[in-house]
Amino acid sequence: MTNPETRRDTPTDGARVEEALRLLSGAPVELDVAVKRLSRGSGVYAWWAAPSVLPDLPGPPNENVPSLRLLYVGRATSLRGRILRNHLRRSGSSTLRRTLAGLLVAEGYRTTWTDRVVLVAEDEARLTAWMHANLRLTWAEDPEPETIEADLVRRLHPPLNVHGVDPEHVQPAVVAAKNSYDASSGPVEP
């Protein structure tokens, strides 16, 4: 049973969403800076880019740096682990990476099949370099990010998110990119 005294001191989900919105709307930082500052704690994060990076996808501008717009919102049980080990390294465990590779089809990213479609090693490194050059990050620590992520996605309308987005905000180009990526598997690497 929950102690009523403790319950009064615990922020409500609404207050946690507002705090996360405040932090996610802060000035996005370059990835080299972010990787030094990210904690091992749980939380939510937002990826940002200049409008010229993916010009066909709308996204709300950052309140502090209007030249950047929101691309994607996610959650993590370990911010540091999710960003460093998944989003900046492995397409097999990052919807963001798979979506970016699908959207950047003109860049000629190559895939292979393991237990799922993944980028070949050389293109994993190439996509990571692209992300470092073009994307920025904000984040907010939160003890239960799974309870606030859906509210954040519904309020912010990040164009690369598909799940949890109101149907009128789902971007057909993103769905097509995900499908194209998933269908792109080449031969298995030796």
Secondary structure, DSSP 8 states (H G I E B T S, - for coil): ---HHHHHHS--HHHHHHHHHHHHTS--EEHHHHHHH--SS-EEEEEEE-TTTSTTS---B-SS-TT-EEEEEEEESSHHHIIIIIITT-GGG-HHHHHHHHHTGGG---EEESSSEEE-HHHHHHHHHHHHHHEEEEEEE-S-GGGTHHHHHHHH--TT--TTS-GGG--HHHHHHHHHHHT-------
